[in-house]
Amino acid sequence: MNDEIDISAQLERTNGLLERVLAEVAKTPSTHAIFVDAGYVYAAAGRLAVGTEDRRAFDLDAEGLIEAFIDKARTIFADSRLLRVYWYDGARRRIHTVEQQSIAELPDVKVRLGNLNANNQQKGVDSLIRTDLESLARHRAISDAALIGGDEDLVSAVEAAQGYGARVHLWGIEAAEGGRNQAEPLLWEVDSQRTFDLEFFKPYVSRRTVTTYETAGTPRPSREDVRFVGAQIAAKWLAERGRAALVDLLPGHPYLPGSVDQELLVEAEKLLAYSLRGQSDLRRALRDGFWERLQTHY
C-alpha cells in the first residue's frame, strides 16, 4: 500500500515538473534568422533584373534588399523575433571589399566570407552556412531559418539544422528563363518554399552607370544634413499618408518596409543631389531622422 502511495506521489511530482517545463517552453519566444548566399542572389537577381550575372555590370542595393528580406520575414514569422541576418560572400584571401565592409556595419547583419579562386568562384561558403545553421539549431538559438540560396551542397546544412528541430524555409529568386535556379534535392529537403519575382527585386538592382550625383562634384553631406533631410521626408510622408499609416509603421521600428525604405532613399538622393548607395552611415542617419520625426507625432 505504501509503495503504491510512493509511486503515485512520484508520478504527481513528475507530472508537475513536466507541466512547469512546458509552461516555460510556451513562454519562450520563437526566433528566426536569415541566411543569404550572396553569390546566388547576385547571379539570380542580376540575370532576372538586368540580364547578366556579371557583378561589374550592375549595382545591387544590398542594404535595401536586406531590409526587404527582414520585412518579409517579419510578416511570415509574425510571432518570432529576428536573431540576425547572415550574409555569405566570397573575397580574395577573405579580405572584405568596401561593399562587404559597408554591409558588415549594418545592424543585425553578420558577414561571413569564403574565398574566391582564380575564376572568381566562391569556395567554402556552403560549409560556413552549414556550420552556422547547425550550431544555432543545436543550441536552440533559432526555431526557423530562412535560407536564400540554390546550391545542392546546402542540402547537408538543411538536414543538420532539421536534425536539431529547426524548420528551414527556402527562399528563391524567379528564374529569368523560366524553370528553376535551385537544385531539386534542396527543394525536396526544406520545410517550405517561397520565390520572389522581378517586382520584388526591381528597386534594388540597376544597370551600372555613372550617376549625375557622382559627376556633379557635390561634397559629401554630413550625418546631420542627412538626418535633417530624413525628417523633411518624414513630414511629407505623414502629411500624404496620415496617422493610420504611421500606426501601421511603428511596430517595425527600427526597420522600414522595403518599399518605404526605397522611397526614402530615392527622395533623399534627389534633395541632396548625392548618391547614398553603399554608404551605410549616411543611410542610418537618414532613417534616424525619418523615424525621429514620425515618433514626435505619435
Secondary structure by P-SEA (a helix, b strand, c coil): caaaaaaaaaaaaaaaaaaaaaaaaaabbbbbbbbbaaaaaaaaaaaaccccccccccccaaaaaaaaaaaaaaaaaccccccbbbbbbccccccccaaaaaaaacccbbbbbbbbcccccccaaaaaaaaaaaaaaaaccccccccccccccaaaaaaaaaaabbbbbbbbcccccccccccaaaaacccbbbbbccccccccccccccccccccccccccaaaaaaaaaaaaaaaaaaccaaaaaaaccccccccaaaaaaaaaaaaaaacccccccaaaaaaaaaaaaaaaaaac
